[in-house]
């Protein structure tokens, strides 16, 4: 599961407790430091993050860090629902956590005024070149990811074989033919977690990559109001056609299906493909069904197979608040995670994610291994979601949900998406 703007009514701030998972390492304190009986300074680092699927893994490194720095306490608050709005509320009320999440790309710029410069920290030197680029703005490293990512259409190899599909589809025609074969074999082709607004941005970026070699410029044109969906058939026709296809051949009640429901449906091996997901989904799938055989392909966005590409890169960032009272202690925590022997193994063995650092092993999982094989012979797409703010992506998802419920036509949806892109796509 994941790509940024500010200012909301203060009343929303109260929701952050009700709608989030508090995974505390002790009760929150009003002061970030105090003296302990042995004269060592007690330090509390507050972390407000999204991606609840990594709660256990994050708590694992928190527990390990207690052994390294017993005087450091980390208060962790994790939520997924409406995270951008809740973060804005915290910032508006001057209740900024020491560590917070955002997407990469455009939000690196959006939150630059609150982000510590990490350029000269050991963690920045440990990043892969691609990740460091995703985390940078104006020549400064302003964020750090807990993972690199892969976005793809995930499929069940055994169900494809059962339906007589000998080659995964790479074109629109092949995809529809595969859906018909699966349906004839009594297999539902798609599970769609369309209750989640963020799945739509993950799908849409594949069509943006196919439309242009320079997604950043295309996004800038939409933000400036200098282009329309109708100017881009891959966006106006093919993307919406895919959504329609996924509904036609998908599980019932897609707007009631969230991430967990989508993972569960796919793991049951009654559904052949899952939409809007990526490498982060594998661990949840394997917890339910450790014997499932998983494959990945780029979305078949057109009838040109070369435009079917997986996407790889860093889309989520953690920020360290630059005015934190425990700034040095917070930097020390993440320098440790990025450079210690424990940290290097944490990415692949505990979090089971694609490491964002140079000298760490890949996790022993099917999607990262498939990515390694694919990238030996094929280009990968750009992480297009990085070029717009998540405030836009959330609105985009809500518009697509209205389209799916038939509350909006295709033309109404694209007009509203264009408007939202101009209003919310970039920091003002």
C-alpha positions in Angstrom: 0.0 0.0 0.0 1.6 4.5 -1.0 3.0 9.3 -2.9 0.6 16.1 0.2 -1.2 19.6 1.6 -2.4 21.6 4.6 -5.3 23.3 6.7 -8.6 21.8 8.0 -11.1 22.6 10.7 -9.9 21.8 14.2 -12.8 19.6 15.0 -11.4 16.9 12.8 -8.4 16.5 15.1 -10.6 14.6 17.7 -11.2 11.9 15.1 -7.5 10.9 15.1 -8.1 8.9 18.3 -11.4 7.4 17.4 -10.3 6.3 13.9 -6.8 5.0 14.5 -5.0 2.1 16.0 -3.0 3.3 19.0 -0.1 0.9 19.4 1.6 2.7 22.3 4.9 1.9 23.9 3.7 3.7 27.0 1.3 6.6 27.8 1.9 9.8 25.9 3.4 12.7 27.9 3.2 16.4 27.4 7.0 16.8 27.6 9.2 14.8 25.2 12.0 14.5 27.7 12.4 14.0 31.5 15.1 12.9 33.9 15.1 9.3 35.1 16.3 8.1 38.5 19.7 7.1 37.1 20.2 10.6 35.6 19.7 9.4 32.0 17.4 11.5 30.0 14.1 9.8 29.2 13.0 10.5 25.6 9.6 10.1 24.0 9.3 10.0 20.2 5.8 10.4 18.8 5.1 8.7 15.5 1.9 9.1 13.5 1.9 6.7 10.5 -0.3 5.0 8.0 0.0 1.5 6.6 -1.5 -0.6 9.4 -0.4 -3.8 7.6 3.1 -3.1 9.0 2.0 -2.5 12.6 3.6 -5.8 13.9 6.8 -5.2 12.0 7.1 -1.6 13.2 6.5 -2.7 16.8 9.2 -5.3 16.3 11.9 -2.7 15.6 10.6 -0.5 18.4 11.0 -3.4 20.8 14.5 -4.0 19.5 15.5 -0.4 19.8 14.5 -0.5 23.5 17.5 -2.8 24.0 19.7 -0.4 22.2 18.4 2.8 23.8 16.4 1.8 27.0 15.7 5.5 27.7 13.9 6.0 24.4 10.1 5.4 24.4 8.2 5.5 21.1 4.5 6.3 21.0 3.1 4.9 17.8 -0.2 5.8 16.3 -1.3 4.1 13.1 -4.3 4.7 11.0 -5.3 4.2 7.3 -8.8 5.7 7.0 -8.6 9.5 6.1 -5.0 9.7 7.1 -4.2 12.9 5.0 -7.1 14.8 6.6 -6.1 13.7 10.1 -2.5 14.8 9.5 -3.6 18.2 8.3 -5.7 18.5 11.5 -2.6 17.8 13.6 -0.6 20.3 11.8 -3.3 23.0 11.9 -3.6 22.6 15.7 0.2 22.7 16.1 0.2 19.1 17.4 2.8 17.9 14.9 4.3 14.5 15.7 8.0 13.9 15.7 7.5 11.4 12.8 4.7 11.4 10.3 3.9 9.8 7.0 3.2 11.2 3.5 3.5 10.0 0.0 6.7 10.7 -1.9 7.1 13.0 -4.9 4.8 16.0 -4.7 4.2 15.7 -1.0 8.0 15.9 -0.4 7.6 19.5 -1.6 4.3 20.0 0.2 5.6 19.2 3.6 9.1 20.5 3.1 8.7 23.3 5.6 8.0 20.7 8.4 10.7 18.2 7.3 14.2 17.8 8.7 17.0 17.8 6.1 18.5 14.3 6.2 21.0 14.8 3.4 24.1 14.3 5.6 22.7 11.5 7.7 23.9 7.9 7.4 20.4 6.8 6.4 20.5 9.0 3.2 23.8 7.5 2.2 22.4 4.0 2.7 19.4 4.6 0.3 19.4 3.3 -3.2 19.8 6.0 -5.8 16.1 5.7 -7.0 14.8 5.9 -3.5 16.9 8.9 -2.6 15.6 10.7 -5.7 12.0 9.9 -4.6 12.8 11.4 -1.2 14.4 14.6 -2.4 13.3 18.2 -3.1 15.6 21.1 -4.0 18.6 18.9 -3.6 17.7 17.9 0.0 16.7 14.5 1.3 13.5 15.3 3.3 12.1 11.9 3.9 12.8 8.2 4.3 10.7 5.2 3.3 10.2 2.0 5.2 10.0 0.1 1.9 10.4 0.2 -1.8 7.3 -1.0 -3.7 6.0 -2.9 -6.7 2.6 -2.2 -8.3 1.1 -4.8 -10.6 -1.9 -6.9 -11.5 -1.6 -9.9 -9.1 -2.8 -13.3 -10.3 -3.1 -16.8 -9.1 -0.9 -19.1 -11.3 -2.8 -22.3 -10.5 -6.2 -20.8 -11.3 -4.8 -19.5 -14.6 -3.5 -23.0 -15.4 -6.9 -24.5 -14.4 -8.7 -22.2 -16.8 -6.3 -23.1 -19.6 -4.5 -19.7 -19.7 -1.0 -20.7 -20.8 0.3 -17.1 -21.0 -0.6 -14.2 -18.7 -2.4 -11.5 -20.7 -0.5 -8.4 -21.8 -3.2 -6.8 -24.0 -6.8 -5.7 -23.5 -8.0 -8.4 -25.9 -6.0 -11.1 -24.1 -7.3 -9.9 -20.7 -11.0 -10.2 -21.7 -10.4 -13.6 -23.3 -8.7 -14.7 -20.0 -11.7 -13.4 -18.0 -14.1 -15.5 -20.2 -12.0 -18.6 -19.7 -11.8 -18.1 -16.0 -15.6 -17.6 -15.7 -16.2 -20.7 -17.8 -14.1 -22.7 -15.4 -16.2 -21.4 -12.4 -13.6 -19.0 -11.3 -14.3 -15.3 -10.6 -11.7 -13.3 -12.5 -11.3 -10.2 -10.2 -11.6 -9.2 -6.6 -11.8 -5.4 -6.2 -11.2 -3.5 -3.0 -13.1 -0.4 -4.3 -14.2 0.6 -0.8 -10.6 2.0 -0.5 -10.0 5.3 -2.3 -6.3 4.6 -2.8 -6.7 1.5 -5.0 -7.8 3.7 -7.9 -4.6 5.7 -8.0 -2.5 2.5 -8.1 -4.5 1.3 -11.2 -4.6 4.7 -12.9 -0.9 5.2 -12.8 -0.3 2.3 -15.2 -2.4 4.1 -17.8 -0.5 7.4 -17.2 2.8 5.6 -17.8 1.5 4.1 -21.0 0.2 7.5 -22.2 3.5 9.4 -21.9 7.3 8.8 -21.2 7.2 11.9 -19.0 4.4 11.6 -16.5 5.6 14.6 -14.5 4.9 16.9 -17.4 1.5 15.3 -18.1 0.5 15.8 -14.4 1.7 19.4 -14.6 -0.6 20.0 -17.6 -3.6 18.6 -15.8 -2.8 20.7 -12.7 -2.5 23.8 -14.9 -5.8 23.0 -16.8 -3.9 22.7 -20.1 -5.1 19.3 -21.1 -8.3 17.2 -20.9 -9.0 13.5 -20.5 -10.4 13.3 -24.0 -6.9 14.3 -25.3 -5.6 11.0 -23.8 -7.6 7.9 -25.0 -5.7 5.6 -22.7 -7.1 7.6 -19.8 -10.5 8.5 -21.0 -11.3 5.2 -22.7 -8.9 2.4 -21.6 -8.8 3.2 -17.9 -12.5 3.5 -17.5 -13.0 0.4 -19.7 -10.8 -1.6 -17.4 -12.8 -0.5 -14.3 -15.9 -1.6 -16.2 -14.3 -4.9 -17.1 -13.3 -5.5 -13.5 -16.9 -4.9 -12.3 -18.3 -7.1 -15.0 -16.1 -10.0 -14.1 -15.6 -9.2 -10.4 -16.9 -10.2 -7.0 -20.2 -8.8 -5.8 -20.5 -5.5 -3.9 -17.1 -4.0 -4.7 -17.8 -0.8 -2.9 -18.2 -2.8 0.3 -14.9 -4.6 -0.2 -11.9 -3.1 1.6 -8.2 -4.2 1.5 -8.7 -7.1 4.0 -11.7 -8.4 2.1 -9.8 -8.3 -1.2 -6.8 -10.1 0.3 -9.1 -12.7 1.9 -11.0 -13.3 -1.4 -7.8 -13.7 -3.4 -6.2 -16.0 -0.7 -9.3 -18.3 -0.9 -8.3 -19.2 -4.4 -11.8 -18.6 -5.7 -10.7 -15.4 -7.4 -7.9 -15.2 -10.0 -6.7 -11.6 -9.9 -6.7 -8.7 -7.5 -6.7 -5.1 -8.5 -5.1 -2.0 -7.1 -2.6 -3.8 -5.0 1.1 -4.6 -4.9 4.0 -6.2 -3.1 2.6 -5.2 0.3 -0.4 -7.6 -0.1 1.7 -10.8 -0.2 2.3 -11.3 3.5 -1.4 -11.0 4.3 -2.3 -13.4 1.5 0.3 -16.0 2.7 -0.9 -15.8 6.3 -4.3 -17.1 5.0 -2.9 -19.5 2.4 0.8 -20.2 2.6 0.7 -22.5 -0.4 -0.8 -20.1 -3.0 1.3 -19.5 -6.1 1.4 -15.8 -7.0 2.3 -14.1 -10.2 2.4 -10.5 -11.3 2.0 -8.7 -14.6 1.7 -5.1 -15.8 -1.9 -4.0 -16.4 -2.9 -4.8 -20.0 -3.7 -1.1 -20.7 -4.0 -1.4 -24.5 -3.5 -3.8 -27.4 0.2 -3.0 -27.4 1.9 -5.6 -25.1 4.9 -3.3 -24.6 2.7 -0.9 -22.6 2.0 -3.6 -20.1 4.5 -2.8 -17.4 4.9 -3.4 -13.7 5.8 -0.2 -11.6 8.6 -0.1 -9.1 9.9 2.6 -6.7 9.2 4.3 -3.4 5.8 5.9 -3.0 5.6 6.5 0.7 7.8 8.6 3.0 8.3 9.1 6.7 9.2 12.7 7.7 11.1 13.8 10.8 9.6 17.1 12.1 12.3 19.7 11.8 11.3 21.5 15.0 11.0 18.4 17.1 12.2 18.7 20.7 13.8 15.2 20.2 15.2 15.8 16.7 18.6 14.3 17.2 17.1 11.2 19.0 14.7 10.7 16.2 17.4 10.9 13.6 19.4 8.4 15.6 16.5 5.9 15.6 16.2 5.8 11.8 20.0 5.9 11.2 20.1 2.8 13.4 17.3 1.2 11.4 19.0 1.9 8.1 22.5 1.0 9.0 22.6 -1.6 11.8 22.8 -5.3 11.2 19.3 -5.7 12.7 17.9 -2.9 10.5 19.3 -4.4 7.3 17.6 -7.7 8.1 14.4 -6.1 9.4 13.3 -5.0 5.9 13.4 -8.4 4.4 12.9 -10.8 7.3 10.5 -8.9 9.6 8.6 -6.4 7.5 9.1 -8.6 4.4 9.3 -5.7 2.1 11.6 -4.6 -0.7 14.4 -2.8 1.1 15.0 0.9 0.3 18.7 0.5 1.1 21.6 -0.7 -1.0 23.1 -3.6 1.0 20.1 -5.5 2.2 18.7 -8.8 1.0 15.4 -9.2 -0.9 12.6 -10.9 1.2 12.0 -14.5 0.4 8.6 -13.7 -1.2 7.1 -14.4 -4.6 6.3 -10.8 -5.7 9.8 -9.4 -5.1 11.4 -12.4 -6.8 9.1 -12.0 -9.8 10.0 -8.3 -9.9 13.7 -9.2 -10.1 13.1 -11.6 -13.0 10.9 -9.1 -14.9 13.3 -6.2 -14.5 16.1 -8.3 -16.1 14.3 -8.2 -19.5 11.6 -5.5 -19.3 11.4 -1.8 -18.4 9.4 -0.8 -15.3 7.0 2.1 -15.2 7.5 5.3 -13.2 5.7 5.7 -9.9 3.2 8.2 -11.4 1.3 8.7 -8.1 4.3 10.6 -6.8 3.6 13.6 -9.0 0.2 14.5 -7.4 -0.7 15.2 -3.8 -2.7 12.6 -1.8 -5.4 15.1 -1.2 -6.1 14.8 -5.0 -5.8 11.1 -5.0 -8.3 10.8 -2.2 -10.8 13.0 -4.1 -10.0 11.0 -7.3 -10.9 7.8 -5.5 -14.1 9.2 -4.2 -15.1 10.3 -7.7 -14.4 6.8 -9.0 -16.5 5.3 -6.3 -19.4 7.5 -7.4 -18.8 6.4 -11.0 -19.0 2.7 -9.9 -22.2 3.4 -7.9 -23.6 5.0 -11.1 -24.0 8.3 -9.3 -21.8 9.8 -12.0 -21.4 9.2 -15.7 -17.9 8.8 -17.3 -18.1 12.4 -18.6 -19.2 13.8 -15.2 -16.4 11.8 -13.5 -13.6 13.1 -15.8 -14.8 16.7 -15.5 -14.7 16.4 -11.7 -11.3 14.7 -11.7 -9.9 17.5 -13.9 -11.3 20.1 -11.5 -9.9 18.3 -8.5 -6.5 18.0 -10.2 -6.3 21.8 -10.6 -7.5 22.4 -7.1 -5.7 19.7 -5.1 -3.0 18.3 -7.4 -0.1 20.4 -6.1 0.8 22.5 -3.1 -0.5 26.1 -3.2 
